[in-house]
Amino acid sequence: QVQLVESGGGLVRPGGSLRLSCAASGFTVSSYFMSWVRQAPGKGLERVAEIGTFEMGGTTYADSVKGRFTIYRDHPKNVLYLQMNDLKPEDTAEYYCQRQTGMIRGQGTQVTVSS
């Protein structure tokens, strides 16, 4: 059974950092294009970062997070990560990891950036 479980969200002050984790089961993370998407209150889904497969590597980022967020994976652990630095109030959202094939998402983890 394909499943994604996010964790690592929380409340952080502006300028702080968080690392989100996404534990995958039922498939191998490095074999699929994977992304982190977020949804702020009252807004649509925004893809903030994407990573290619082991064979077709590479990462892309939304302009809004470029230089502050890093997407990466741990192949042996089958976990996808999102390192978020210099967080801003506008980063407040529910964050989901997503397998691009089939648009499969987890249940999400809430990130709130506030002083």
C-alpha positions as CSV (number, residue, x, y, z in Angstrom):
1,Q,0.0,0.0,0.0
2,V,1.4,3.4,-1.0
3,Q,1.6,5.8,1.9
4,L,3.2,9.1,2.7
5,V,3.5,10.4,6.3
6,E,4.7,13.9,6.9
7,S,6.1,15.2,10.2
8,G,8.2,18.0,11.6
9,G,5.9,21.0,11.4
10,G,5.3,23.4,14.2
11,L,5.4,27.0,15.4
12,V,8.5,28.9,14.7
13,R,9.5,32.6,14.8
14,P,10.4,34.5,11.7
15,G,14.0,33.8,10.7
16,G,13.9,30.3,12.2
17,S,14.3,26.9,10.7
18,L,12.4,23.7,10.4
19,R,13.0,20.4,8.7
20,L,10.0,18.5,7.4
21,S,10.2,14.7,6.9
22,C,8.1,12.5,4.7
23,A,8.3,8.7,5.3
24,A,7.2,6.7,2.3
25,S,6.0,3.1,2.2
26,G,4.9,0.9,-0.6
27,F,7.3,2.4,-3.1
28,T,10.8,3.8,-3.4
29,V,11.1,7.6,-3.2
30,S,14.2,7.8,-5.3
31,S,12.3,6.1,-8.3
32,Y,9.8,8.9,-8.6
33,F,9.6,12.6,-9.0
34,M,8.7,13.9,-5.6
35,S,7.6,17.3,-4.4
36,W,6.6,19.4,-1.4
37,V,3.5,21.4,-1.9
38,R,1.8,23.8,0.5
39,Q,-1.6,25.3,1.0
40,A,-2.0,28.6,3.0
41,P,-5.4,29.4,4.5
42,G,-7.8,30.5,1.7
43,K,-5.3,29.8,-1.1
44,G,-4.7,27.1,-3.6
45,L,-1.9,24.5,-3.6
46,E,1.6,25.8,-4.4
47,R,4.4,23.5,-5.3
48,V,7.5,24.8,-3.5
49,A,10.1,22.2,-4.4
50,E,10.6,19.2,-6.6
51,I,13.3,16.5,-6.8
52,G,13.9,14.2,-9.7
53,T,14.6,10.5,-9.6
54,F,17.9,8.9,-8.9
55,E,18.5,8.5,-12.6
56,M,17.1,11.9,-13.6
57,G,18.2,14.0,-10.7
58,G,17.9,17.7,-10.1
59,T,15.8,20.0,-8.0
60,T,13.6,23.0,-8.7
61,Y,12.1,25.5,-6.4
62,A,9.4,28.1,-6.4
63,D,10.8,31.7,-6.6
64,S,9.2,32.4,-3.2
65,V,11.5,29.8,-1.4
66,K,14.6,29.7,-3.6
67,G,17.7,30.1,-1.6
68,R,15.9,29.3,1.7
69,F,14.4,25.8,1.2
70,T,16.2,22.6,0.2
71,I,14.6,19.4,-0.8
72,Y,16.6,16.1,-0.5
73,R,16.1,12.5,0.2
74,D,17.6,9.6,2.2
75,H,17.5,6.6,-0.1
76,P,18.3,3.9,2.6
77,K,15.6,5.3,4.9
78,N,13.2,6.0,2.0
79,V,12.5,9.5,3.4
80,L,12.0,12.8,1.7
81,Y,13.0,16.0,3.5
82,L,12.4,19.7,3.2
83,Q,14.9,21.9,5.1
84,M,13.4,25.3,5.6
85,N,15.6,28.2,6.7
86,D,14.9,31.9,7.2
87,L,11.2,31.3,7.5
88,K,8.8,34.1,6.9
89,P,5.2,34.6,8.0
90,E,4.1,34.0,4.4
91,D,5.5,30.5,4.7
92,T,2.6,29.6,7.1
93,A,0.7,26.8,5.5
94,E,-0.1,23.1,5.6
95,Y,2.8,21.3,3.9
96,Y,2.4,18.0,2.0
97,C,4.8,15.7,0.3
98,Q,3.6,14.4,-3.0
99,R,4.5,11.7,-5.4
100,Q,4.0,13.2,-8.8
101,T,2.9,10.0,-10.4
102,G,-0.6,9.6,-9.3
103,M,-0.5,12.9,-7.4
104,I,-0.4,11.0,-4.1
105,R,-0.1,13.1,-1.0
106,G,0.2,12.5,2.7
107,Q,-2.0,14.0,5.4
108,G,0.1,17.1,5.8
109,T,2.0,18.9,8.6
110,Q,1.2,22.4,9.7
111,V,3.9,25.1,9.7
112,T,3.2,28.4,11.4
113,V,5.6,31.3,11.3
114,S,4.8,33.9,13.8
115,S,6.4,36.1,16.4
